[in-house]
């Protein structure tokens, strides 16, 4: 490799990409290139490591004394924990001929001592390292977000009048068209009249409203092409102290963009959507509002907002949406006797991009109106119309199994616990995450209290409930380049973590349904320590972030969104983040297995 290629290689590896050009040059000068054939032992568990390897091509496996294996591939660094004596000694063996750069132990330790980025990456716990990697990733994402084109924003349709039009007539037209400004065509030039112009000339200046509009227009407009970046629009507004810009398309006038539109796009418009939902009176109005949710998710993601914060925002909006649909369809006199519940990711407040419906209806015992079937079908159809597909497992209000009296649900719970077969445990898991979004919340509270009491009398069910984490394997083997280039991050990541925490929460009778809140309460109860708590929350957030990113990319190209990640599309930085997160999931899976087996023996 040339010196330029060597430099580019180092700059693609975190944390070497944080070094100054001068320090990077020092590393390049001290770096050696090495080749190792298949089967070579790089470091033996009985020997002290003396160098750091940075893999150009090839694969390496590291095996500890307990037989745990970790794989390393292109752009990974090998040997750091041993150089720092952080971990139990492992044996590193080449399993595919290896070409790598190497630096001495002495130089590596100097970099650790001198640079915070190296300390954080190699010395800190996983939670701290994930936070640092996320910060770097988010900076790149936000830069990309600001490069979004003006055309993706809401461009106001222009209201154009001739320069000779009387001011009073132009203002009347502006009001009728709900425009925010008047564009004036005055011979060969175009001007603009804003609210401030009208206030200055008519109210303060005393100008007659019958004068021609051209007298108060501002010419020499500041314009921007619709394919320009948001960043450029923001700069123009700041530089010229403007509240709006005229947007052109290849020089032709196409509308205006307001400062408030730009700032709202950058800050997300969740408050606006929430207000619009409350004011809605028809399904058509709700449909229009729902269409604005995906762009908001995209904006929040590009700004680097943490996944659990995004999920909280979207869940609050969805809850308000479900409540509004409930109010539009369910007769008001039913409200004290029914509870609309959402389950699954919606119940856990972890749904960011819409998935299948998971909902139900709890009725007060003895309350069974004649129109119940009709209204529950109407509810399901309304949710489907708003973009929530029907659940393949039929966990929906139009299914009598999930829309029944309180006593019926109680009998179902008892039946599931008496015969804790896989299907029964799956249904129990669905119900455990329930949240009431409309109607009488006391019905769900009563049902949850009953569930907790039944768990006490059926202790054998909990270990069987927790066995759900064994359904899927954690895909850590692919880091060496083995197997498929795709992994399902839900099956191999988020589900295992979420269900493990759900099992512990059920055991401890925790009423919170969100995974993050359950983790915090488990820590408060002394079930998990503070370090592991931080790692779990951060890792879950990282996995959810990658799932959201993947779904947004799939939607962008017209694909049906899913949780299968193409590993070839990930950067080295992203691979490091995901690898660390899945290691935490693996640790939790081992903890759960031990915890519930111990309890069975006890």
C-alpha positions as a printed NumPy array, in Angstrom:
array([[  0.   ,   0.   ,   0.   ],
       [  1.127,   3.559,  -0.666],
       [  1.469,   6.011,   2.215],
       [ -1.796,   7.646,   1.069],
       [ -3.595,   4.286,   1.172],
       [ -2.103,   3.51 ,   4.582],
       [ -3.334,   6.85 ,   5.915],
       [ -6.813,   6.26 ,   4.465],
       [ -6.859,   2.821,   6.102],
       [ -6.006,   4.22 ,   9.534],
       [ -8.584,   6.983,   9.149],
       [-11.259,   4.338,   8.601],
       [-10.604,   2.763,  12.015],
       [-11.948,   4.219,  15.249],
       [-10.304,   5.704,  17.327],
       [ -7.325,   6.22 ,  14.967],
       [ -9.587,   8.457,  12.858],
       [ -9.565,  11.003,  15.705],
       [ -5.797,  11.592,  15.544],
       [ -4.306,  14.797,  14.158],
       [ -2.35 ,  14.614,  10.888],
       [  0.897,  14.98 ,  12.839],
       [  0.108,  12.122,  15.232],
       [ -1.249,  10.023,  12.387],
       [  2.081,  10.519,  10.609],
       [  3.936,   9.278,  13.691],
       [  1.831,   6.114,  13.785],
       [  2.347,   5.554,  10.058],
       [  6.106,   5.87 ,  10.503],
       [  6.154,   3.259,  13.256],
       [  3.705,   0.842,  11.634],
       [  4.772,  -2.487,  10.106],
       [  2.895,  -4.696,   7.667],
       [  2.728,  -8.421,   8.4  ],
       [  1.436, -11.609,   6.778],
       [  0.347, -14.748,   8.659],
       [ -0.771, -17.992,   6.992],
       [ -3.856, -19.919,   8.008],
       [ -3.438, -21.678,  11.372],
       [ -0.881, -19.237,  12.807],
       [ -1.191, -18.428,  16.514],
       [ -0.876, -14.649,  16.861],
       [ -0.973, -14.565,  20.665],
       [ -0.979, -17.492,  23.057],
       [ -2.95 , -17.43 ,  26.297],
       [  0.251, -18.218,  28.181],
       [  2.298, -15.411,  26.604],
       [  2.236, -11.659,  27.027],
       [  0.963,  -9.728,  23.997],
       [  3.531,  -7.357,  22.496],
       [  1.729,  -5.64 ,  19.598],
       [ -1.633,  -4.41 ,  18.295],
       [ -2.785,  -5.834,  14.958],
       [ -5.085,  -3.95 ,  12.566],
       [ -6.59 ,  -6.346,  10.042],
       [ -6.392,  -5.401,   6.355],
       [ -7.827,  -8.722,   5.162],
       [ -8.323, -12.164,   6.667],
       [ -9.997, -13.544,   9.787],
       [ -8.921, -14.27 ,  13.343],
       [-10.642, -16.115,  16.187],
       [-10.016, -15.505,  19.886],
       [-10.773, -18.315,  22.36 ],
       [-10.777, -17.857,  26.133],
       [-10.294, -20.533,  28.794],
       [-14.054, -21.19 ,  28.966],
       [-14.272, -21.851,  25.236],
       [-16.022, -18.585,  24.312],
       [-15.125, -17.506,  20.785],
       [-14.951, -14.025,  19.29 ],
       [-14.238, -13.368,  15.621],
       [-12.358, -10.495,  14.008],
       [-12.301,  -9.386,  10.379],
       [-11.271,  -6.502,   8.133],
       [-10.738,  -3.148,   9.937],
       [-10.894,  -4.78 ,  13.391],
       [ -8.051,  -4.362,  15.891],
       [ -6.72 ,  -7.452,  17.651],
       [ -4.982,  -7.753,  21.015],
       [ -5.961,  -4.534,  22.796],
       [ -7.487,  -6.115,  25.956],
       [ -4.387,  -8.275,  26.411],
       [ -2.037,  -5.313,  25.955],
       [ -4.004,  -3.465,  28.624],
       [ -4.446,  -6.608,  30.749],
       [ -8.179,  -5.915,  30.889],
       [ -9.391,  -9.401,  30.09 ],
       [ -8.588, -13.026,  30.76 ],
       [ -5.84 , -14.092,  28.363],
       [ -7.12 , -15.494,  25.098],
       [ -5.492, -17.406,  22.283],
       [ -5.711, -15.636,  18.921],
       [ -5.506, -17.904,  15.885],
       [ -5.587, -17.052,  12.166],
       [ -8.433, -18.908,  10.456],
       [ -8.107, -17.209,   7.069],
       [ -4.708, -15.981,   5.863],
       [ -4.061, -12.645,   7.458],
       [ -2.614,  -9.384,   6.172],
       [ -2.392,  -6.704,   8.837],
       [ -0.628,  -3.607,  10.122],
       [  1.054,  -3.773,  13.509],
       [  2.166,  -1.196,  16.064],
       [  4.21 ,  -1.865,  19.179],
       [  2.779,  -2.2  ,  22.654],
       [  4.763,   0.885,  23.699],
       [  3.241,   3.112,  21.007],
       [ -0.256,   1.789,  21.698],
       [  0.058,   2.579,  25.416],
       [  1.349,   6.079,  24.576],
       [ -1.791,   6.69 ,  22.488],
       [ -3.975,   5.429,  25.342],
       [ -2.262,   7.827,  27.725],
       [ -2.402,  10.84 ,  25.395],
       [ -5.868,  10.664,  23.792],
       [ -9.291,  10.542,  25.446],
       [-10.8  ,   8.82 ,  22.399],
       [ -8.401,   5.899,  22.888],
       [ -9.098,   5.774,  26.636],
       [-12.847,   5.717,  26.039],
       [-12.727,   3.095,  23.301],
       [-10.297,   0.681,  24.899],
       [-10.624,   1.277,  28.653],
       [-14.2  ,   2.319,  29.411],
       [-17.132,  -0.011,  29.93 ],
       [-19.382,  -0.907,  27.032],
       [-22.061,   1.682,  27.907],
       [-19.542,   4.552,  27.857],
       [-17.936,   3.274,  24.66 ],
       [-21.308,   2.976,  22.948],
       [-22.155,   6.546,  23.922],
       [-18.882,   7.797,  22.408],
       [-19.343,   5.814,  19.197],
       [-22.956,   6.983,  18.954],
       [-21.885,  10.615,  19.288],
       [-19.493,  10.283,  16.363],
       [-22.138,   8.473,  14.333],
       [-24.785,  11.104,  15.108],
       [-22.536,  13.959,  14.019],
       [-22.248,  12.345,  10.605],
       [-26.007,  11.7  ,  10.514],
       [-26.888,  15.3  ,  11.365],
       [-24.527,  16.586,   8.686],
       [-26.344,  14.354,   6.218],
       [-29.702,  15.599,   7.536],
       [-28.762,  19.228,   6.884],
       [-27.94 ,  18.181,   3.332],
       [-31.618,  17.255,   2.796],
       [-33.058,  19.235,  -0.09 ],
       [-35.506,  22.137,   0.235],
       [-37.912,  20.211,  -1.976],
       [-38.521,  17.762,   0.872],
       [-40.031,  20.531,   3.007],
       [-43.49 ,  22.016,   2.694],
       [-43.256,  24.721,   0.026],
       [-46.068,  27.253,   0.235],
       [-47.959,  27.771,  -3.03 ],
       [-47.287,  31.324,  -4.214],
       [-50.055,  33.926,  -4.331],
       [-49.102,  36.165,  -7.266],
       [-50.723,  39.476,  -8.292],
       [-49.953,  42.136, -10.871],
       [-48.142,  45.236,  -9.633],
       [-51.154,  47.418, -10.46 ],
       [-53.494,  45.47 ,  -8.155],
       [-54.876,  47.641,  -5.289],
       [-53.439,  46.702,  -1.908],
       [-56.876,  46.009,  -0.411],
       [-57.718,  43.603,  -3.231],
       [-54.366,  41.828,  -2.972],
       [-54.752,  41.389,   0.807],
       [-58.26 ,  39.965,   0.372],
       [-56.888,  37.449,  -2.115],
       [-54.027,  36.597,   0.221],
       [-56.499,  35.839,   3.023],
       [-58.74 ,  33.781,   0.761],
       [-55.841,  31.639,  -0.46 ],
       [-54.371,  31.337,   3.063],
       [-51.026,  32.533,   1.737],
       [-48.32 ,  33.862,   4.045],
       [-47.048,  36.493,   1.595],
       [-47.918,  38.196,  -1.683],
       [-45.619,  37.896,  -4.698],
       [-45.87 ,  40.897,  -7.006],
       [-45.291,  40.642, -10.764],
       [-44.311,  44.166, -11.786],
       [-43.297,  44.182, -15.439],
       [-39.962,  42.312, -15.646],
       [-39.34 ,  42.053, -11.927],
       [-40.854,  40.136,  -9.011],
       [-41.286,  41.526,  -5.524],
       [-42.703,  40.325,  -2.235],
       [-45.109,  41.869,   0.284],
       [-45.229,  40.434,   3.797],
       [-47.269,  41.096,   6.931],
       [-44.572,  43.439,   8.193],
       [-44.709,  45.448,   4.936],
       [-48.473,  45.864,   5.284],
       [-48.152,  46.883,   8.914],
       [-45.368,  49.384,   8.173],
       [-46.995,  51.104,   5.193],
       [-50.715,  50.948,   5.988],
       [-50.938,  51.163,   9.766],
       [-47.806,  53.112,  10.615],
       [-47.305,  54.958,   7.319],
       [-50.957,  55.777,   6.627],
       [-50.802,  54.667,   2.986],
       [-54.179,  54.291,   1.275],
       [-55.233,  50.644,   0.833],
       [-56.327,  51.566,  -2.697],
       [-52.749,  52.265,  -3.845],
       [-51.084,  49.795,  -6.209],
       [-49.4  ,  46.873,  -4.405],
       [-46.171,  47.541,  -6.347],
       [-45.546,  50.642,  -4.176],
       [-44.859,  48.585,  -1.054],
       [-43.211,  45.482,  -2.538],
       [-39.585,  44.594,  -1.842],
       [-37.622,  43.682,  -4.959],
       [-34.213,  42.031,  -5.501],
       [-35.494,  38.919,  -3.771],
       [-33.268,  36.387,  -2.053],
       [-34.159,  33.079,  -3.714],
       [-33.064,  29.48 ,  -3.386],
       [-33.425,  26.514,  -5.752],
       [-35.648,  23.682,  -4.509],
       [-32.806,  21.139,  -4.824],
       [-30.517,  23.187,  -2.546],
       [-29.695,  21.841,   0.934],
       [-31.48 ,  22.839,   4.148],
       [-28.143,  24.034,   5.448],
       [-27.881,  26.625,   2.665],
       [-31.415,  27.857,   3.322],
       [-30.619,  28.237,   7.009],
       [-27.46 ,  30.204,   6.2  ],
       [-29.344,  32.557,   3.853],
       [-32.01 ,  33.262,   6.455],
       [-29.415,  33.99 ,   9.123],
       [-27.2  ,  36.067,   6.841],
       [-30.021,  38.269,   5.528],
       [-32.226,  38.205,   8.651],
       [-35.137,  36.736,   6.677],
       [-38.276,  34.938,   7.828],
       [-38.914,  33.398,   4.405],
       [-37.205,  32.592,   1.129],
       [-38.624,  32.48 ,  -2.374],
       [-38.085,  29.009,  -3.86 ],
       [-37.366,  28.504,  -7.548],
       [-37.172,  25.453,  -9.777],
       [-34.548,  26.011, -12.488],
       [-35.229,  29.717, -12.157],
       [-39.016,  29.44 , -12.298],
       [-40.956,  30.607,  -9.254],
       [-42.54 ,  27.698,  -7.345],
       [-43.346,  29.073,  -3.882],
       [-41.954,  30.194,  -0.555],
       [-40.433,  28.491,   2.446],
       [-40.931,  29.926,   5.916],
       [-38.343,  30.113,   8.678],
       [-40.805,  28.338,  10.965],
       [-41.049,  25.472,   8.435],
       [-37.302,  25.011,   8.451],
       [-36.964,  25.196,  12.229],
       [-39.94 ,  22.902,  12.713],
       [-38.373,  20.383,  10.345],
       [-35.101,  20.488,  12.279],
       [-36.713,  20.293,  15.72 ],
       [-39.478,  17.841,  14.644],
       [-43.149,  18.777,  14.684],
       [-44.479,  16.377,  17.301],
       [-46.246,  19.111,  19.263],
       [-47.985,  20.308,  16.098],
       [-49.153,  16.779,  15.25 ],
       [-50.399,  16.25 ,  18.807],
       [-52.452,  19.445,  18.62 ],
       [-53.857,  18.485,  15.216],
       [-54.952,  15.064,  16.495],
       [-56.821,  16.679,  19.388],
       [-58.624,  19.046,  17.013],
       [-59.555,  16.331,  14.486],
       [-63.184,  15.461,  13.996],
       [-63.06 ,  12.957,  11.117],
       [-61.044,   9.931,   9.966],
       [-59.985,  11.919,   6.9  ],
       [-58.336,  14.535,   9.115],
       [-56.572,  11.833,  11.128],
       [-55.279,  10.208,   7.938],
       [-53.679,  13.487,   6.871],
       [-51.975,  13.816,  10.257],
       [-50.683,  10.227,  10.217],
       [-49.   ,  10.924,   6.884],
       [-46.783,  13.443,   8.689],
       [-45.417,  10.958,  11.222],
       [-42.889,   9.171,   9.013],
       [-41.148,  12.404,   7.92 ],
       [-40.942,  13.335,  11.611],
       [-39.316,   9.985,  12.444],
       [-36.834,  10.521,   9.627],
       [-36.001,  13.991,  10.944],
       [-35.565,  12.782,  14.522],
       [-33.329,   9.928,  13.39 ],
       [-31.125,  12.206,  11.278],
       [-30.637,  14.479,  14.268],
       [-29.348,  11.548,  16.311],
       [-32.237,  11.484,  18.791],
       [-31.987,   8.312,  20.877],
       [-34.34 ,   5.547,  19.808],
       [-36.162,   5.323,  23.137],
       [-36.866,   9.074,  23.019],
       [-38.177,   8.712,  19.462],
       [-40.302,   5.777,  20.57 ],
       [-41.704,   7.812,  23.458],
       [-42.689,  10.668,  21.129],
       [-44.298,   8.349,  18.572],
       [-46.063,   6.3  ,  21.256],
       [-47.56 ,   9.422,  22.793],
       [-48.847,  10.477,  19.375],
       [-50.18 ,   6.991,  18.626],
       [-51.897,   6.827,  22.026],
       [-53.599,  10.133,  21.279],
       [-54.501,   8.789,  17.834],
       [-56.035,   5.593,  19.26 ],
       [-57.94 ,   7.614,  21.84 ],
       [-59.354,   9.866,  19.124],
       [-60.442,   6.882,  16.993],
       [-62.047,   5.368,  20.106],
       [-63.958,   8.613,  20.716],
       [-65.119,   8.777,  17.092],
       [-66.387,   5.178,  17.   ],
       [-67.279,   3.961,  20.502],
       [-70.491,   5.487,  21.959],
       [-69.754,   7.847,  24.83 ],
       [-71.973,   5.971,  27.276],
       [-69.776,   2.87 ,  26.79 ],
       [-66.588,   4.604,  27.945],
       [-66.874,   3.841,  31.704],
       [-67.366,   0.132,  30.946],
       [-64.618,  -0.637,  28.42 ],
       [-60.835,  -0.238,  28.155],
       [-59.027,  -0.091,  24.818],
       [-55.603,  -1.664,  25.326],
       [-52.542,  -1.801,  23.068],
       [-49.917,  -4.513,  23.42 ],
       [-46.636,  -5.584,  21.859],
       [-44.18 ,  -2.818,  20.974],
       [-46.979,  -0.248,  21.188],
       [-47.772,  -1.308,  24.742],
       [-44.077,  -1.105,  25.637],
       [-43.875,   2.345,  24.001],
       [-41.152,   1.075,  21.679],
       [-42.886,   1.324,  18.314],
       [-41.273,   3.927,  16.061],
       [-42.342,   2.828,  12.585],
       [-45.852,   1.383,  12.412],
       [-46.185,  -2.412,  12.667],
       [-49.097,  -4.845,  12.909],
       [-52.005,  -4.124,  15.21 ],
       [-51.765,  -5.574,  18.721],
       [-54.866,  -4.373,  20.569],
       [-57.835,  -5.544,  22.559],
       [-60.862,  -4.473,  24.552],
       [-61.553,  -5.272,  28.213],
       [-65.252,  -5.025,  29.121],
       [-66.762,  -4.67 ,  32.562],
       [-68.365,  -7.942,  33.645],
       [-72.013,  -8.001,  32.599],
       [-71.575,  -5.28 ,  29.965],
       [-72.232,  -6.682,  26.489],
       [-73.982,  -4.231,  24.137],
       [-75.621,  -5.581,  20.984],
       [-73.437,  -3.455,  18.714],
       [-70.159,  -4.767,  20.2  ],
       [-69.122,  -6.891,  17.203],
       [-70.001,  -4.099,  14.803],
       [-68.014,  -1.495,  16.754],
       [-64.931,  -3.682,  17.269],
       [-64.812,  -4.425,  13.534],
       [-65.144,  -0.711,  12.88 ],
       [-62.218,  -0.029,  15.236],
       [-59.97 ,  -2.597,  13.532],
       [-60.82 ,  -1.221,  10.104],
       [-60.112,   2.33 ,  11.274],
       [-56.666,   1.349,  12.603],
       [-55.943,  -0.463,   9.342],
       [-56.963,   2.637,   7.395],
       [-54.493,   4.684,   9.465],
       [-51.599,   2.427,   8.495],
       [-51.655,  -0.283,  11.182],
       [-51.922,  -3.605,   9.28 ],
       [-53.98 ,  -6.485,  10.602],
       [-52.119,  -8.776,  12.992],
       [-51.374, -12.204,  11.42 ],
       [-52.028, -13.762,  14.848],
       [-55.315, -11.824,  15.1  ],
       [-54.416, -10.019,  18.331],
       [-57.04 ,  -7.364,  17.579],
       [-60.225,  -5.939,  19.037],
       [-62.314,  -7.675,  16.357],
       [-61.217, -11.07 ,  17.725],
       [-63.423, -12.186,  20.684],
       [-60.358, -13.77 ,  22.345],
       [-58.873, -10.282,  22.753],
       [-62.148,  -8.433,  23.221],
       [-64.009,  -9.885,  26.185],
       [-65.159,  -9.228,  29.775],
       [-62.642,  -8.856,  32.589],
       [-63.614, -12.275,  33.97 ],
       [-62.93 , -13.838,  30.573],
       [-59.379, -12.454,  30.539],
       [-58.861, -13.655,  34.12 ],
       [-59.951, -17.167,  33.183],
       [-57.629, -17.061,  30.165],
       [-54.662, -16.099,  32.38 ],
       [-55.414, -18.943,  34.777],
       [-55.616, -21.372,  31.864],
       [-52.287, -20.199,  30.417],
       [-50.551, -20.636,  33.776],
       [-52.149, -24.033,  34.488],
       [-50.822, -25.343,  31.158],
       [-47.742, -23.18 ,  30.416],
       [-47.181, -24.426,  26.878],
       [-45.301, -22.234,  24.336],
       [-48.492, -20.838,  22.774],
       [-49.905, -19.973,  26.204],
       [-46.646, -18.286,  27.239],
       [-46.661, -16.256,  24.011],
       [-50.178, -14.983,  24.748],
       [-49.179, -14.179,  28.314],
       [-46.176, -12.214,  27.024],
       [-48.456, -10.198,  24.747],
       [-50.833,  -9.321,  27.591],
       [-48.038,  -8.47 ,  30.058],
       [-47.119,  -5.465,  27.882],
       [-50.664,  -4.046,  27.764],
       [-51.311,  -0.319,  28.15 ],
       [-54.735,   1.333,  28.332],
       [-55.068,   4.149,  25.783],
       [-58.788,   4.93 ,  26.109],
       [-61.761,   4.161,  28.309],
       [-61.674,   2.923,  31.905],
       [-58.033,   2.363,  32.951],
       [-59.118,   0.618,  36.183],
       [-60.142,  -2.445,  34.174],
       [-56.539,  -3.055,  33.084],
       [-55.218,  -2.271,  36.562],
       [-57.547,  -4.897,  38.024],
       [-56.471,  -7.436,  35.409],
       [-52.764,  -6.776,  36.019],
       [-53.199,  -7.193,  39.797],
       [-54.935, -10.504,  39.167],
       [-52.083, -11.621,  36.904],
       [-49.449, -10.858,  39.548],
       [-51.381, -12.84 ,  42.181],
       [-51.686, -15.811,  39.822],
       [-47.933, -15.746,  39.139],
       [-47.332, -16.254,  42.879],
       [-49.386, -19.452,  42.852],
       [-47.868, -20.775,  39.6  ],
       [-44.084, -20.386,  40.126],
       [-43.259, -23.128,  37.616],
       [-44.603, -20.912,  34.806],
       [-41.896, -18.241,  35.116],
       [-38.914, -20.358,  33.974],
       [-41.03 , -21.623,  31.063],
       [-42.009, -18.034,  30.264],
       [-38.325, -17.013,  30.286],
       [-37.429, -19.848,  27.893],
       [-38.62 , -17.592,  25.09 ],
       [-35.109, -16.088,  24.966],
       [-33.811, -19.471,  23.759],
       [-35.878, -19.326,  20.57 ],
       [-33.196, -17.341,  18.742],
       [-29.4  , -17.25 ,  18.601],
       [-27.375, -14.064,  19.014],
       [-25.579, -13.457,  15.682],
       [-22.075, -12.723,  16.937],
       [-20.346, -15.252,  14.676],
       [-20.731, -13.153,  11.549],
       [-17.974, -10.74 ,  12.624],
       [-15.446, -13.136,  11.161],
       [-17.324, -13.077,   7.884],
       [-19.071, -16.433,   8.359],
       [-22.567, -17.399,   7.329],
       [-25.058, -15.008,   5.793],
       [-24.406, -11.351,   5.079],
       [-27.756, -10.581,   6.708],
       [-28.979, -10.883,  10.292],
       [-32.391, -10.337,  11.855],
       [-31.782,  -7.764,  14.581],
       [-35.178,  -8.354,  16.148],
       [-34.806, -12.114,  16.538],
       [-31.112, -12.048,  17.434],
       [-31.054,  -8.814,  19.408],
       [-33.999,  -6.703,  20.525],
       [-36.404,  -9.603,  21.201],
       [-33.937, -11.51 ,  23.379],
       [-33.121,  -8.433,  25.458],
       [-36.725,  -7.266,  25.674],
       [-38.163, -10.675,  26.599],
       [-35.454, -11.404,  29.163],
       [-36.229,  -8.119,  30.905],
       [-39.968,  -8.804,  30.567],
       [-39.528, -12.148,  32.352],
       [-37.626, -10.529,  35.218],
       [-40.223,  -7.74 ,  35.419],
       [-43.063, -10.266,  35.622],
       [-41.243, -12.152,  38.367],
       [-40.78 ,  -8.919,  40.345],
       [-44.368,  -7.699,  39.627],
       [-43.162,  -4.522,  37.928],
       [-46.084,  -2.606,  36.411],
       [-43.998,  -0.525,  33.98 ],
       [-44.101,  -1.89 ,  30.435],
       [-41.24 ,  -0.128,  28.629],
       [-38.013,  -2.13 ,  28.539],
       [-35.869,   0.809,  29.685],
       [-38.13 ,   1.558,  32.656],
       [-38.245,  -2.111,  33.612],
       [-34.427,  -2.233,  33.56 ],
       [-34.231,   0.803,  35.849],
       [-36.696,  -0.697,  38.322],
       [-34.869,  -4.028,  38.302],
       [-31.715,  -2.125,  39.239],
       [-33.55 ,  -0.349,  42.069],
       [-34.63 ,  -3.752,  43.371],
       [-31.051,  -5.017,  43.328],
       [-31.622,  -7.59 ,  40.569],
       [-28.989,  -6.075,  38.255],
       [-26.08 ,  -3.797,  39.139],
       [-25.577,  -0.207,  37.968],
       [-22.928,  -0.999,  35.35 ],
       [-25.059,  -3.694,  33.711],
       [-28.099,  -1.398,  33.871],
       [-26.297,   1.275,  31.847],
       [-25.027,  -1.291,  29.349],
       [-28.471,  -2.824,  28.848],
       [-30.218,   0.503,  28.269],
       [-27.531,   1.757,  25.904],
       [-27.328,  -1.536,  23.993],
       [-31.101,  -1.78 ,  23.57 ],
       [-31.138,   1.767,  22.26 ],
       [-28.344,   1.039,  19.778],
       [-30.152,  -2.028,  18.422],
       [-33.444,  -0.12 ,  18.073],
       [-31.592,   2.701,  16.308],
       [-30.187,   0.298,  13.71 ],
       [-33.625,  -1.239,  13.2  ],
       [-35.148,   2.212,  12.615],
       [-32.306,   3.208,  10.285],
       [-32.74 ,  -0.006,   8.311],
       [-36.515,   0.4  ,   8.004],
       [-36.197,   4.011,   6.854],
       [-33.722,   2.96 ,   4.169],
       [-36.051,   0.177,   3.026],
       [-39.034,   2.539,   2.853],
       [-36.912,   5.012,   0.89 ],
       [-36.385,   2.46 ,  -1.917],
       [-39.96 ,   1.179,  -1.852],
       [-39.344,  -2.034,   0.099],
       [-41.541,  -3.383,   2.886],
       [-39.724,  -2.492,   6.124],
       [-38.375,  -5.35 ,   8.231],
       [-35.673,  -6.014,  10.819],
       [-33.198,  -7.887,   8.591],
       [-29.941,  -5.913,   8.382],
       [-27.561,  -6.175,   5.424],
       [-24.18 ,  -6.218,   7.157],
       [-22.38 ,  -5.16 ,   3.994],
       [-24.057,  -1.763,   4.243],
       [-22.626,  -1.018,   7.704],
       [-19.584,   1.153,   8.293],
       [-16.765,   0.033,  10.585],
       [-18.071,   2.415,  13.245],
       [-21.555,   0.92 ,  12.998],
       [-20.194,  -2.627,  13.194],
       [-18.297,  -1.756,  16.376],
       [-21.447,  -0.312,  17.951],
       [-23.562,  -3.307,  17.01 ],
       [-20.934,  -5.8  ,  18.111],
       [-20.692,  -4.233,  21.572],
       [-24.48 ,  -4.109,  21.903],
       [-24.917,  -7.78 ,  20.996],
       [-22.222,  -8.794,  23.487],
       [-24.386,  -7.253,  26.21 ],
       [-27.416,  -9.195,  24.934],
       [-25.354, -12.384,  25.099],
       [-24.407, -11.63 ,  28.693],
       [-28.062, -11.008,  29.608],
       [-29.137, -14.256,  27.955],
       [-26.623, -16.184,  30.079],
       [-27.778, -14.343,  33.203],
       [-31.442, -15.187,  32.545],
       [-30.687, -18.849,  31.945],
       [-28.794, -19.092,  35.237],
       [-31.298, -16.952,  37.185],
       [-34.396, -19.008,  36.386],
       [-32.661, -22.404,  36.537],
       [-31.36 , -21.458,  39.986],
       [-34.87 , -20.456,  41.055],
       [-36.285, -23.784,  39.824],
       [-33.705, -25.666,  41.876],
       [-34.38 , -23.377,  44.869]])
